[in-house]
Amino acid sequence: MREISGIWPPDSRSTSGFFVLGQEKIKTKAGTFKAQKISYLAAQADRLIITDYWFAIKVGIVLQKSRLYQGGFLLEKSAIELTDREIPE
């Protein structure tokens, strides 16, 4: 995993938090965007949920990918992608 530039909540004992991972170029059906990648991790008992968000300036979330693990096995994954966008005049 890349260096983490920001964590929320800042309490290291927390079992969940947001991690700012940096900027990436993301291609979706709506176009190509320079986006900030932020990951959310939540651990509860033997379950781990990881959700990655890509935010583009003046657009919002352009891509979201989630994975659910239980007992070390991937149970579920999903993705939501921006498919179209209108640019106001």
HELIX and SHEET records of a PDB file:
SHEET    1   A 6 ILE A   7  TRP A   8  0                                        
SHEET    2   A 6 SER A  16  THR A  28 -1                                        
SHEET    3   A 6 GLY A  31  GLN A  44 -1                                        
SHEET    4   A 6 ARG A  47  ALA A  56 -1                                        
SHEET    5   A 6 GLY A  60  GLN A  70 -1                                        
SHEET    6   A 6 PHE A  73  GLU A  81 -1                                        
END                                                                             
